[in-house]
Amino acid sequence: MASDKPVVVYPPAEDGGRRVRVGDRFVGIAYGLLDVAAFLQEAGLQNWNEMDVVRSALIEWSGGGPDAWES
């Protein structure tokens, strides 16, 4: 089932990295909230920071919320 949210952060891998998808495009591996914010800035949300990432309803956190970075 596809997500209805434009951003998906996938469950942590063994190294703690989480794949990030924006729209239908995989944009990278995040190792923390700053990485997710950077991916979203590159996607056009220029002024986003870590708190915006934590609070956003645009993001689906699969396999754990914004505080889950270990498998």
C-alpha positions in Angstrom: 0.0 0.0 0.0 1.4 3.4 -1.0 1.6 6.2 1.5 -0.7 9.1 1.2 2.0 11.4 2.7 4.5 13.1 0.4 7.6 12.1 2.5 8.4 8.7 3.9 11.2 7.9 6.3 11.7 4.1 6.3 12.8 2.0 9.3 16.3 2.1 10.5 18.9 -0.2 8.9 21.5 -2.0 10.9 23.8 1.0 10.7 21.0 3.4 11.9 20.5 5.0 8.5 16.9 5.5 7.3 16.0 5.7 3.6 14.0 8.8 2.7 11.6 9.1 -0.1 10.1 12.5 -1.3 7.2 11.9 -3.6 8.1 9.0 -5.8 11.8 9.6 -5.6 14.3 8.1 -3.2 16.5 11.0 -2.0 19.1 9.4 0.3 19.9 7.8 3.6 19.4 9.9 6.7 21.4 9.3 9.9 19.5 12.0 11.9 16.9 14.7 11.8 19.4 17.2 10.3 19.8 14.9 7.2 16.0 14.7 6.8 15.8 18.5 7.0 18.6 18.8 4.4 16.8 16.4 2.0 13.6 18.5 2.4 15.5 21.7 1.8 16.8 20.3 -1.4 13.2 19.3 -2.4 12.2 23.0 -2.0 11.3 23.5 1.6 14.2 25.9 2.1 13.7 27.1 5.6 13.0 23.7 7.2 15.0 22.6 10.3 14.9 19.6 12.6 11.9 20.9 14.6 9.9 21.3 11.4 10.7 17.7 10.5 9.6 16.4 13.9 6.3 18.4 13.8 5.3 17.9 10.2 2.2 16.0 9.2 3.7 15.6 5.7 6.1 12.9 6.9 5.3 9.2 7.5 7.7 7.6 9.9 7.8 4.0 9.1 9.3 1.6 11.7 9.6 4.2 14.4 9.2 8.0 14.9 11.7 10.8 14.6 13.7 9.6 17.6 14.3 6.0 16.2 17.7 5.8 14.6 18.9 2.3 15.7 17.6 -1.0 14.2 
